[in-house]
Amino acid sequence: MFSSGVTLALESASQAAKLTIRELGGEKVDWDREFSAHMMRGIDVFRTFVTRWYDGSLPTLFFSKTQQASVRSQICSVLGGYVWDEKNPLVRDHARRIPLLADLVSRNPPQP
């Protein structure tokens, strides 16, 4: 992963600062929903990518000769730290899509 630890540290600091400012301004902040749940969404995406690297699914996608540019871009976006970008299908549905795509790629090798 490209600087996943740095991404998580910076996002948690940024999110905590925003919520603290709101709370100090008298607004009620739901720390479980607005901080913890938010952070866990990103952590879960990183966790899936690490797990899927070691089970072979992610390398299958990464090194496939039939890989589409859009899939490559989606993978690189996550590896670059965009783990909260719900427009990316590999963020939105990471646990299901990575093994599904790897299975499709391995079933359809490139034609000579």
C-alpha positions in Angstrom: 0.0 0.0 0.0 1.2 3.5 -0.7 1.3 5.2 2.7 -1.8 3.7 4.1 -0.7 4.4 7.6 -0.1 8.1 6.7 -3.5 8.3 5.0 -5.2 6.9 8.1 -3.3 9.1 10.5 -4.0 12.3 8.5 -7.7 11.4 7.9 -8.2 10.7 11.6 -6.6 13.9 12.6 -8.5 15.9 10.0 -11.8 14.3 11.0 -11.2 14.7 14.7 -10.3 18.4 14.3 -13.4 19.1 12.3 -15.6 17.4 14.8 -13.9 19.0 17.8 -14.4 22.5 16.3 -18.1 21.7 15.8 -18.4 20.4 19.4 -16.6 23.4 20.8 -19.0 25.5 18.9 -21.9 24.0 20.8 -23.0 21.4 18.3 -23.8 17.9 19.3 -21.3 15.4 17.6 -22.0 11.7 17.4 -18.4 10.5 17.7 -19.3 6.9 17.0 -21.0 7.6 13.8 -19.1 10.6 12.5 -15.6 9.5 13.6 -15.3 5.8 14.4 -17.7 4.5 11.7 -16.1 6.9 9.1 -12.6 5.7 10.0 -13.6 2.0 10.0 -15.0 2.3 6.4 -11.5 3.3 5.2 -9.8 0.8 7.4 -12.0 -2.0 6.1 -11.1 -1.1 2.5 -7.4 -1.3 3.3 -7.9 -4.5 5.2 -9.7 -6.1 2.2 -6.9 -5.1 -0.1 -4.2 -6.5 2.2 -6.2 -9.7 2.7 -6.9 -10.1 -1.0 -3.2 -9.5 -1.8 -2.2 -12.4 0.3 -4.9 -14.7 -0.9 -3.8 -14.0 -4.5 -6.9 -12.2 -5.7 -5.3 -8.8 -6.0 -2.1 -9.9 -7.7 -4.3 -11.8 -10.2 -6.0 -8.5 -11.0 -2.9 -6.4 -10.8 -0.9 -8.5 -13.2 -3.6 -9.6 -15.6 -2.9 -9.0 -19.3 -6.7 -8.5 -19.8 -7.0 -5.9 -17.1 -9.2 -3.0 -18.1 -7.8 0.5 -17.6 -10.8 1.4 -15.4 -10.1 -1.4 -13.0 -6.4 -0.5 -12.9 -7.4 3.1 -12.1 -9.7 2.0 -9.4 -7.1 -0.2 -7.8 -4.4 2.5 -8.0 -6.8 5.0 -6.5 -7.4 2.8 -3.4 -3.7 2.1 -3.1 -3.1 5.8 -3.3 -5.3 6.3 -0.2 -8.7 7.2 -1.6 -10.4 4.6 0.6 -13.4 6.8 1.3 -14.3 7.5 -2.3 -17.7 5.8 -2.6 -17.8 6.6 -6.4 -15.1 3.9 -6.8 -16.8 0.5 -7.1 -13.7 -1.1 -5.4 -14.3 1.1 -2.4 -18.1 0.9 -2.4 -18.2 -2.9 -2.7 -14.6 -4.0 -2.0 -15.2 -7.3 -0.2 -17.3 -8.7 -3.1 -15.8 -7.1 -6.2 -12.1 -8.0 -5.8 -12.5 -11.8 -5.6 -15.3 -11.7 -8.3 -13.1 -9.7 -10.7 -10.1 -12.0 -10.0 -12.2 -15.0 -10.7 -13.4 -13.6 -14.0 -9.9 -12.7 -15.0 -8.5 -16.1 -14.2 -11.4 -17.8 -16.1 -10.8 -15.7 -19.2 -7.1 -15.7 -20.0 -5.9 -13.5 -22.9 -6.3 -15.0 -26.3 -3.1 -15.5 -28.4 
